[in-house]
Amino acid sequence: MKKLLLSLSSVIALVLLIESCTKIRTTELGGGLIPAVDNVTVFDTTLEVISSVFGLPDSTRQTRDADHLFGILEDPFFGTTTGEMYVQLHPNLFGTYPFGSSRDSLIGLDSVVLSLRYKSIYGDTNSVQGFKIYEIDQSAPFRDSSTGYLISHPSFAVSNLIGEKNNVSYLTLNDSLQYIRAKDTVKAVNELRIVLPNEFGMRLMNFDTTIYKTDSAFNANFKGLAILPDAASALKKAIAYFNLADQGGTRLSFHYRTTRNGKPDTTVTDFVLRTNYRATANIVRKDPTGTPFGNQLANGGDNQSEVFIQSTPGSYSLIKIPGLQELNNRLLYKAVLIAEQLEGYEEASFPTPGLLFLDAVDSANSRFITIPNSWVFQQNSSPLFYDPGTFGGFLNNKRFEFDLTSYIQGIVTRKEKSFALRLYAPFTTRPVVTSIGSNQIPITISNRLGSGRTVIGGGSHPTQKMRLYLVYSRL
């Protein structure tokens, strides 16, 4: 009898709970399979956070196959971003003279053209900028790097200015164009062509045949090309991306006449970024001096009202949630970190990063780790290795949200450690995934270096505070 009464009591309690949940105001999360807040059995609360902004220490390496950032972007709120490109272009084969059977067969050089494969743009597409082509100085320590150069590497020394193309409208970078290549008419798209002086081309064509025997002999006589933006450009409001490893679109083309079978013949030879014996560098500098972002970095502060987040190389926000330590044990249905985007910062011209990332600061072990319990490692989802649709980080309805339910539950129920959090927009990052060991996992968050920035409300913003929102039941 007692068991029956106990069962009936459980059923009645469940019915009352379901009925109470139908009168309810909805939570501000929406869409989640969580009970609505009725302030009888289900409650909600908001914890304040402390947010501070810091420069992001730069250890990013740009691989040779990645899209390289070029140009000058002057952002009135975040400062100036400058991108330089350096590349070694080689003949397809070493061991033989690349321009016909021998130098004696040459009749003349018609033109030499540097082509760059354009991929995309970030910023104001009305930008107009100049491209300056230099020869990398033979004394420069520029060589093949299997891991890629740090984007913070100092600029490589250059010697003479080889050529330039001024007043390039970024609107035209993806235009189709038509030109003659040897005897054929070529139609191309997304290809920037820069005509270089014939004197430069003839110098390479007149190299002794021994110089073309090996890559080391060639590099000892020609280090490579530096492609630098013109600081005097007309409108410096965007950066463009070029793929230097695309041999069909990035190449140094020699259009020349030679003797073949006793008759004049028109032909072309391309120097490209080869699979082996190749080197590139993408040097990226950011200068926020005199801007709101720069002033924030210079002045610091324990809890800022505006949080300036800029993609690599940029910034991060350190987030602390002191109220977590005071939470008693409870059943959490949802715990979400909410950061609202602030408007009025030319976000139409300079869009938000496609994805923000949140990890934890394990200061005791001098490392960054993925959020315990909430960030779930997925082995077969390279290069992200997690599901951002579940964890969070996308901009949706003018806010970024991160689901921290399992992480906070571990703190309030199992008394697990509460960490400071790091919010940022990395190109790539390497936190320790503690759920699978102590090794760092390389996670690629963005497919473009330096693309994106946003301003969000900090912990002290008067109307759009960063906050932790909880939905729970008492135990």
SVG drawing of the C-alpha trace seen along z (x, -y; Angstrom):
<svg xmlns="http://www.w3.org/2000/svg" viewBox="-2 -59 80 61">
<polyline fill="none" stroke="black" stroke-width="0.4" points="0.0,0.0 2.8,-2.4 4.5,-1.6 1.2,-2.4 0.8,-5.7 4.4,-6.6 3.9,-5.9 0.7,-7.9 2.5,-10.8 5.2,-10.7 2.7,-10.8 0.8,-13.7 4.0,-15.6 5.1,-15.0 1.7,-16.2 1.8,-19.3 5.3,-20.0 4.2,-19.7 1.2,-21.9 3.3,-24.5 5.7,-24.5 2.9,-25.5 2.3,-28.9 5.6,-30.1 7.7,-32.8 10.2,-31.5 13.9,-31.7 16.0,-33.9 17.9,-30.9 15.0,-29.6 15.0,-26.4 16.7,-24.3 14.9,-21.3 14.8,-22.8 11.9,-23.4 10.6,-27.0 11.1,-29.2 8.2,-29.3 9.9,-30.4 8.3,-27.5 10.4,-24.5 12.5,-26.0 14.5,-29.2 16.9,-31.4 19.6,-33.8 22.3,-35.9 25.8,-36.0 28.0,-39.1 31.4,-38.6 34.6,-40.6 36.1,-41.1 39.4,-42.6 41.2,-42.9 44.8,-42.0 46.9,-41.7 47.1,-38.2 50.7,-36.9 51.5,-35.9 52.9,-32.4 51.0,-31.8 52.9,-30.3 51.6,-30.7 52.0,-27.6 53.0,-27.8 49.6,-26.4 47.5,-28.9 46.0,-32.1 48.5,-34.9 47.3,-38.3 48.4,-41.4 47.7,-45.1 47.0,-47.9 43.8,-48.2 43.3,-51.3 40.5,-50.7 39.5,-53.8 38.6,-51.7 41.2,-48.9 44.2,-50.5 46.3,-49.5 46.9,-46.0 49.7,-45.5 50.5,-42.3 53.7,-41.5 54.3,-38.4 57.7,-36.8 58.0,-33.9 60.6,-31.7 59.5,-30.8 61.5,-28.1 61.5,-26.4 59.5,-23.2 62.7,-21.2 66.3,-21.7 69.2,-20.1 68.5,-21.6 68.3,-25.1 64.6,-26.1 64.4,-28.4 64.8,-26.1 67.7,-23.9 70.3,-26.4 71.0,-30.1 72.2,-30.2 68.8,-29.4 67.2,-32.5 66.0,-35.2 64.4,-37.6 62.1,-38.2 58.7,-39.6 57.5,-40.0 57.9,-38.7 54.7,-38.7 54.1,-38.0 50.7,-36.5 49.1,-36.1 46.1,-33.9 43.5,-36.1 41.2,-34.4 39.2,-36.8 39.1,-40.2 38.4,-41.6 37.4,-45.2 36.1,-48.0 36.1,-46.6 36.4,-50.1 40.0,-50.1 42.7,-51.2 46.2,-50.1 49.6,-49.6 51.8,-46.6 55.6,-46.9 57.8,-44.0 61.3,-43.9 64.1,-41.3 64.8,-39.7 68.3,-40.7 70.8,-37.8 71.9,-38.5 68.4,-37.9 67.9,-34.7 64.9,-33.7 64.8,-30.0 62.5,-27.0 60.7,-26.5 58.8,-23.3 56.7,-24.7 56.2,-28.1 57.5,-31.5 55.9,-33.2 53.7,-36.1 55.6,-38.3 58.9,-37.6 60.8,-40.9 60.5,-42.0 63.2,-40.5 65.8,-42.8 65.1,-43.7 67.4,-45.2 66.2,-46.8 62.7,-47.6 61.9,-45.4 58.4,-46.7 55.1,-47.9 51.4,-48.1 49.7,-51.2 46.1,-52.1 44.8,-48.6 41.1,-48.6 40.2,-45.8 36.9,-45.6 38.6,-44.3 40.7,-41.5 38.1,-38.9 37.5,-40.2 37.9,-37.9 40.6,-38.9 41.9,-37.7 45.5,-37.6 47.8,-35.8 49.9,-33.0 52.4,-31.7 50.1,-31.2 46.9,-30.7 44.3,-33.1 43.8,-32.6 40.7,-33.5 41.3,-33.8 39.6,-34.9 40.9,-35.8 44.4,-36.5 46.3,-39.7 49.0,-40.2 51.9,-42.5 54.2,-43.2 57.9,-43.3 60.8,-44.9 62.4,-42.8 65.8,-43.7 64.9,-41.6 63.7,-38.7 66.8,-38.7 69.0,-38.6 67.4,-35.3 67.4,-34.0 71.1,-34.8 72.1,-32.9 74.8,-30.3 73.4,-26.8 75.2,-25.7 73.0,-28.0 70.0,-25.9 71.6,-22.6 70.3,-22.7 67.9,-24.7 70.7,-25.8 72.8,-27.2 69.7,-29.1 68.8,-30.4 72.4,-31.6 71.9,-33.9 68.2,-34.8 66.7,-34.7 63.1,-35.4 60.5,-38.1 59.1,-40.4 55.6,-41.7 55.0,-44.8 52.0,-47.2 52.5,-50.8 52.2,-53.0 51.2,-55.9 48.2,-54.0 45.0,-56.0 42.6,-54.1 43.9,-51.7 40.8,-50.1 41.1,-46.4 43.4,-43.4 43.3,-40.9 44.3,-37.2 46.4,-35.4 47.3,-31.8 51.0,-31.5 50.9,-27.7 48.4,-27.7 50.7,-26.9 47.9,-27.6 47.4,-31.2 50.6,-32.2 53.6,-32.1 56.4,-34.1 55.9,-33.8 58.6,-34.4 57.1,-35.0 60.0,-34.7 61.1,-33.6 63.6,-30.9 64.9,-28.8 63.3,-25.4 64.2,-23.0 65.9,-25.9 62.8,-28.1 61.6,-30.9 59.1,-29.8 57.1,-31.7 56.8,-29.9 56.5,-30.5 58.2,-29.2 56.8,-29.5 58.5,-29.7 56.2,-28.4 56.2,-27.6 57.3,-24.0 56.2,-21.2 59.9,-20.9 62.6,-23.6 60.0,-26.3 59.6,-29.1 57.0,-31.7 56.5,-34.1 53.5,-36.2 54.6,-39.0 51.6,-40.7 51.8,-43.7 49.1,-45.4 49.4,-48.9 46.4,-50.0 48.1,-53.2 45.7,-56.1 42.5,-54.1 39.9,-53.1 41.3,-49.6 44.9,-50.8 43.8,-53.1 42.1,-50.1 45.3,-48.0 47.4,-50.9 45.2,-51.8 44.1,-48.3 41.3,-48.0 39.8,-45.3 36.4,-45.3 35.9,-47.1 32.5,-48.1 33.6,-47.5 35.5,-44.4 37.5,-44.8 38.1,-41.4 40.3,-41.3 41.3,-38.1 44.9,-36.9 47.1,-38.8 44.8,-40.7 43.4,-40.4 41.5,-38.3 39.2,-38.9 40.0,-37.4 36.7,-36.6 36.3,-35.8 33.0,-34.8 33.4,-35.3 29.8,-34.3 30.5,-30.7 32.2,-30.0 29.1,-30.9 26.7,-28.7 25.2,-25.8 24.5,-22.5 21.6,-22.5 20.5,-20.8 21.4,-22.9 19.3,-22.8 21.3,-25.5 24.4,-27.7 25.3,-30.0 27.9,-32.7 26.3,-35.6 28.2,-38.4 26.2,-41.0 27.6,-42.7 27.8,-46.5 26.9,-48.5 28.3,-51.7 31.9,-50.5 31.7,-50.3 30.9,-46.6 29.4,-46.8 32.8,-47.5 34.8,-45.3 32.7,-42.2 32.7,-40.1 34.9,-37.0 33.0,-34.0 33.6,-32.2 34.8,-33.0 36.5,-30.5 36.4,-30.1 38.9,-28.1 40.1,-28.1 43.3,-29.5 44.9,-26.8 47.4,-29.2 48.6,-26.5 50.1,-24.6 50.9,-27.6 48.6,-26.4 45.3,-26.8 42.8,-24.0 39.5,-23.3 36.5,-24.0 36.2,-20.9 33.1,-18.8 31.4,-21.3 33.9,-21.3 33.6,-17.8 36.5,-16.5 35.5,-14.9 38.3,-12.9 36.9,-12.8 36.0,-16.5 39.4,-18.0 40.4,-20.8 37.9,-22.0 37.7,-18.8 34.4,-20.0 30.9,-21.1 30.6,-24.9 26.9,-24.6 26.6,-22.9 29.3,-24.5 28.8,-28.0 30.8,-30.9 28.7,-32.0 27.1,-35.4 23.4,-34.9 20.8,-37.7 23.6,-40.1 25.0,-37.9 27.6,-35.2 26.6,-32.3 28.6,-29.5 27.0,-26.5 28.8,-25.9 26.2,-23.7 28.3,-20.7 31.3,-22.8 29.3,-24.7 27.5,-21.6 30.9,-20.1 31.8,-23.1 28.6,-23.3 28.0,-19.5 31.5,-17.9 33.4,-21.0 35.6,-20.9 37.9,-23.8 36.6,-27.1 38.9,-28.7 39.3,-32.1 38.1,-32.0 39.7,-33.3 37.5,-34.6 39.2,-35.3 39.1,-34.9 42.2,-32.9 43.3,-31.8 44.5,-28.6 44.9,-27.6 46.5,-24.7 44.8,-24.2 45.3,-21.1 42.3,-18.7 42.3,-17.3 39.7,-14.7 42.1,-12.8 45.4,-13.5 47.9,-16.4 48.8,-16.9 47.9,-20.1 45.5,-19.8 45.9,-22.2 42.4,-23.6 41.8,-25.8 39.1,-28.3 39.3,-30.6 40.3,-30.0 41.8,-33.5 44.5,-35.1 43.5,-38.6 39.9,-38.4 37.3,-39.8 36.9,-42.0 34.0,-42.9 33.2,-45.0 31.0,-43.3 29.6,-44.5 31.9,-43.8 31.0,-43.0 30.5,-46.7 28.5,-47.8 25.4,-49.7 22.9,-48.0 24.5,-45.1 26.6,-43.3 28.5,-40.2 27.0,-37.6 26.4,-34.0 22.8,-33.0 21.6,-30.0 18.4,-27.9 18.2,-25.4 16.2,-23.6 17.0,-23.4 18.1,-20.1"/>
</svg>
